[in-house]
Amino acid sequence: MSEKTFDGKGRWRCVTVGFRMSPEENETLNTKVYLSGLTKQDYIIACVLKKEIIVQGSPRTYKALKNTLCGLVKELKENGSYTDEQNETLQLVVKLLEGFRDNAEHLENRHYDNK
């Protein structure tokens, strides 16, 4: 028998949950996971349990945002239009960038308040 493996919070995750998706849904899920900086498992669990997904700004998430935006711009130049999935991805990127900006402004204001 194999040794039990616990997650970061000391939980033993022994239940497997599986489901089917279309290739388009899978691509959308992978993009959201990539932009969140979470593992696919943690992202799906948070979504299913309706927990807030908090994206931490890091070089990894910055690179993911940059690569995603570059890909969207390239596809838009090639096709002249974009799909609903691409529009949804663009809206997610904008939302993340606005969140980073708001957080930076909050931290900056807090820094000045402490002087």
C-alpha positions in Angstrom: 0.0 0.0 0.0 1.3 3.4 -0.9 2.0 6.1 1.7 -0.7 8.8 2.2 0.0 12.1 0.6 -1.3 15.3 2.3 -1.8 18.7 0.7 -0.4 21.9 2.0 -3.1 22.3 4.6 -2.7 18.8 6.0 -5.7 17.3 4.2 -5.6 13.8 2.7 -7.1 14.1 -0.7 -8.1 10.6 -1.6 -11.2 11.2 -3.7 -10.9 11.4 -7.5 -13.5 13.5 -9.4 -13.6 13.4 -13.2 -15.7 14.9 -15.9 -15.7 15.4 -19.7 -15.2 18.7 -21.5 -15.2 19.8 -25.1 -11.8 20.9 -26.5 -12.9 24.5 -26.5 -14.0 24.3 -22.9 -10.7 22.7 -22.0 -8.8 25.5 -23.7 -10.8 28.1 -21.8 -10.2 26.3 -18.5 -6.4 26.0 -19.2 -6.2 29.7 -20.0 -8.0 30.6 -16.8 -5.7 28.3 -14.8 -2.6 29.7 -16.5 -3.6 33.3 -15.7 -4.5 32.5 -12.1 -1.1 31.1 -11.2 -2.9 28.2 -9.4 -2.7 24.5 -10.1 -5.6 23.2 -12.2 -6.8 21.1 -9.2 -6.8 24.1 -6.8 -8.5 26.3 -9.5 -11.3 23.8 -10.1 -11.8 23.1 -6.4 -12.1 26.9 -5.8 -14.6 27.3 -8.6 -16.7 24.4 -7.6 -16.8 25.5 -4.0 -17.5 29.1 -5.1 -14.5 30.4 -3.3 -12.9 33.7 -4.4 -9.9 33.1 -6.6 -7.2 35.5 -5.5 -4.4 36.0 -8.1 -1.1 36.9 -6.5 1.1 39.2 -8.6 4.3 37.5 -9.5 6.7 37.2 -12.4 4.9 34.0 -13.4 1.5 35.7 -13.5 3.0 38.8 -15.3 4.5 36.5 -17.9 1.1 34.6 -18.3 -0.7 37.9 -18.8 1.9 39.2 -21.3 1.9 35.9 -23.3 -1.9 35.8 -23.3 -2.3 39.4 -24.5 0.4 38.9 -27.2 -1.5 35.8 -28.4 -4.8 37.6 -28.5 -3.3 40.5 -30.4 -1.7 38.1 -32.9 -4.9 36.3 -33.5 -6.8 39.6 -33.9 -4.3 40.8 -36.5 -4.5 37.5 -38.4 -8.3 37.0 -38.3 -9.6 40.6 -38.1 -12.1 39.6 -35.5 -12.2 37.5 -32.3 -14.4 34.7 -30.9 -16.5 34.8 -27.8 -13.9 32.7 -26.0 -11.2 35.2 -27.0 -13.4 38.1 -25.8 -13.9 36.3 -22.5 -10.2 35.8 -22.1 -9.5 39.5 -22.9 -12.1 40.5 -20.3 -10.4 38.3 -17.7 -7.0 39.8 -18.5 -8.4 43.3 -18.1 -10.0 42.4 -14.8 -6.8 40.9 -13.5 -4.8 44.0 -14.6 -7.4 46.3 -12.9 -7.1 44.3 -9.7 -3.3 44.6 -9.8 -3.6 48.3 -10.3 -6.2 48.8 -7.5 -4.0 46.7 -5.1 -1.0 48.8 -6.0 -2.9 52.0 -5.4 -4.2 50.6 -2.1 -0.7 49.7 -0.9 0.7 53.1 -2.0 -2.0 54.9 -0.1 -1.4 52.8 3.0 2.3 53.5 2.7 1.7 57.3 2.8 -0.8 57.0 5.6 1.8 55.5 7.9 4.3 58.4 7.6 
